[in-house]
């Protein structure tokens, strides 16, 4: 069974994000970049499926600038077999990313597509669902457990009331949640081996996809700084401030 995994290059989650002085976006100059954490979980799950003998090949793909190949090499070092880089310097919106992935699905014909449920830069949580809609494949989102059962995949997903298990016919799209697994670290020997694994570069036009989006960013602002708290002498003063100053009661 072939598994296609989509990954994205984002600002490292440990980095404090800065907004550009002209409020046109986020400042990426001299900022450490990394693979999106949810995408790491997706790669790990695909590798575990291969270790169980369920998956026979793992293809990892990304859309972005040439620098995005760094994240593809990381995925190869973690256990993916080959990589596809859809190279573009344009900002890619969720629908356009889904269209590119649809083209890759038609080209590669995987039985299972695994994506992170969202990226930590835009937090849209849209691409997996859009891909499922475009391809007509079943979808299991927010997966905390993935079990392949013959020509079906059972996905345990987190919902407000607890857990829900859905059975999907393959091929299917699965998006990963935090509690699905704990991603491994790439060993030095595997990092060296990853340099020799195949990495194919294509353009969006090669796949017949136009990346022109329908949304435009008007302004980006940093969140307002939180004000310091105060101490009150007793419960009566607390109630007074909540009623007369905060006006929440």
C-alpha positions, -999 to +999 in steps of 0.1 A: +000+000+000+013+034-010+010+062+015+012+099+005+021+123+033+019+161+029+043+183+050+047+221+053+076+244+062+067+268+091+084+289+117+098+267+145+072+265+173+099+276+198+105+309+180+087+341+191+069+354+160+075+391+150+052+411+128+068+433+100+069+470+108+045+478+079+020+451+091+020+433+058+029+399+074+052+380+096+089+387+096+108+356+083+143+371+081+168+350+100+141+330+116+145+292+123+121+272+102+110+236+108+085+210+097+050+217+110+045+197+142+012+181+130+030+171+098+057+154+118+030+133+134+017+124+099+051+113+088+056+092+120+023+075+115+032+066+079+065+052+090+048+031+118+024+017+092+054+007+071+072-009+101+040-030+107+042-042+071+010-024+061+025+003+040+050-006+012+060+029+001+059+063+017+059+094-006+062+127+011+053+160-006+055+197+000+046+229-017+069+259-013+102+276-020+134+257-027+142+259+010+113+236+017+135+207+005+151+208+040+118+196+054+115+169+027+150+156+036+140+155+072+110+134+063+132+111+042+155+108+072+126+098+094+117+069+071+099+082+039+111+065+007+110+094-018+099+130-020+081+154-043+087+191-042+061+214-058+083+244-061+068+279-059+076+312-043+040+322-041+019+322-010-002+291-011-037+291+003-056+261+015-077+255-016-047+258-039-027+234-017-056+209-019-057+212-057-020+205-059-024+175-036-053+163-057-030+163-088-004+144-068-031+119-057-041+113-093-004+109-103+007+086-075-026+068-068-019+062-030-043+042-009-039+065+020-032+102+023-021+115+057-019+152+066-015+172+098-049+186+109-036+221+106-004+242+102+007+263+131+012+294+109-022+299+094-042+275+117-068+271+090-076+234+094-089+232+058-066+215+034-073+179+044-111+184+042-108+202+009-086+174-005-112+148+005-140+168-012-120+174-044-110+137-047-143+122-035-124+102-009-136+095+026-120+115+054-111+109+090-101+141+107-084+147+141-072+112+143-059+098+176-056+062+163-054+048+128-059+011+122-058-005+087-083-034+084-081-050+049-095-025+024-107-002+052-091+022+077-107+027+111-100+062+124-106+071+161-111+108+162-114+133+190-148+151+193-163+173+219-180+144+237-150+121+237-139+097+210-156+086+178-145+058+155-152+060+118-146+033+092-135+045+058-130+026+025-096+030+010-084+052-006-090+078+022-077+110+037-067+111+073-056+142+093-036+138+125-041+151+160-015+156+187-023+124+206-019+101+176+018+094+183+051+108+195+074+116+165+109+101+165+142+119+160+162+113+128+194+095+135+227+107+119+230+076+097+195+081+084+201+118+078+231+108+056+210+081+038+183+107+031+206+127+009+207+099-016+169+092-016+151+104-047+136+139-046+115+150-076+109+187-083+079+198-103+061+231-107+024+238-101+020+243-139+034+208-145+004+196-124-020+219-142-027+240-111-030+277-109-019+290-074-037+323-077-058+326-045-091+344-039-081+358-005-059+387+003-044+398+036-053+434+046-033+437+078-013+416+103-011+428+139+005+413+170-019+405+198-024+433+224-001+430+254-018+416+285-022+440+314-008+431+348-031+418+374-039+433+408-044+420+443-075+426+462-079+427+500-110+405+503-139+390+484-161+421+488-135+442+469-132+415+442-170+415+437-170+453+435-143+454+408-159+427+388-192+445+389-182+482+386-148+480+367-148+448+346-186+449+344-188+411+341-214+405+368 
